[in-house]
Amino acid sequence: MKCTTLDSLYQSALIRGVLSLVSDLYTQNKKARENLSAIPMLRLRVREILQERGISQGRLSREANVPINLVRRLVNDKHYMPSSLTLWKVARYLKVPMEELLEEVEGPDEETANGHQDEAE
């Protein structure tokens, strides 16, 4: 009978420990979410800059020595954050500061579901 009591006490302590851990994780995640809200959202401006200059994705890929699939992602996924090396290569080819490739935005509300702003026709 003592084993059952010890097992029960062990299980109870284990459950309390797990609940405490879950509670701590929830608190940490809540703090992390609050901290994330203070971080500005950035979006890439590669599409706009290429259009303004009449440069094709293929040309950017060749001239900046960036794989075409990565260029497509830079153009089509405005919230993709490439490596600093990739940003540097693109900025160097376009002869712009790296910061010009990025724009701070308020949030996803100002964009459509596909991640691009509606363009006036």
N, C-alpha and C positions, 0 to 999 in steps of 0.2 A: 504494500500500500504506500510505503514511503516513496517508492520510485514514481508512482503516479503523481504524488504531490510534487515531487521535485520536477518531474516532466512538465507538470502544469505550471509551476512557478517559472521554469525556464522558458516555456512557450509564452507566458504572459510577459516576461521581461523582454523576450525577443520581439514580440508584437509592439510593446511600448517603444523599443529602440527603433523599429522600422517606422512607426508612426512619427517619432521625433525626427528621424532622418527625412521623411517625406515632407514634414512641416518645414524643416530647415531648407530643403530644396525649393519648396514653393516660395518661401520668403526670399531666397536668393534669386529665383527666377523673376519674382515681382520687382525686386530692386534692379535686376538686369534690364527688364522691360522699361522701367522708368529711366534708366541711364540711356537706353537706346533712343528714347524719344528726344533726348537732348542732342543726339548726333544728327547733323543735317543729312538729308538725302541728296545724293549726287546723281546726275545723269550725264551720259556721254553726248557730246555734240558732233560726233564724227560725221554723221549723216548730213547735217546742215552745212558743215564746212566743206565737205566733198561737193555737195550740190552748188554752193556758192562759187566754188572754184572750177566747176565742171570737170572734176577728176573722178574717174571710174574706180570701182572697188578693185578691179584687176590691176590697174595702174598703181594704186596705193600699195597693194600686195607686193608687186614686183619691185617698185622703187624704194619702199621702206623695209623690204626684206621681212615681211610678216606673212605667215601662211594665209591663203585666201579664206579658209574656214574661219580663222580668227578675225579677219577683216569683216566678214559677213556678220559675225557676232557683234563686233564693235558697232556696226551700222544698225543692226536689227534689234539688239537688246540694249536699250538705253541705260539700264541699271546694272549691266555687267561691269565688274571692276577688274580690268586687266592688270597685269603686272606693271610695275613702274618701267621696266625695260621696254615693254610693248608701247606704253604711252610715250616714252622717250623717242622711240623709233618713228612713230607716227607724227609726233610733234616736230621732230627734226626734219622729216621730209616735207611737211606742210609749212615749215618755217614759222611756227607759232610756239609760244610758251606752253608747257604741258597743261597749265591751269586753264588755258583757253579751250582745251578739249573737254573740260568738265564744267557743269553748271549746277549750282545749288537750287533745289526745288523744294516747295512746301511739302508735298506729299503726292501719293498716287492719284488723288482726287482730280488733279488737273489734267490727267491723261486718260485716254480711252482704254478699254480692256486689253488691247493688243500692245499697250505700252508706248504708243506714239500719240502725239498731240494731233487733234483734228486739224487738217489743213484747209484753209479757205479756198474755194475753187473759183 
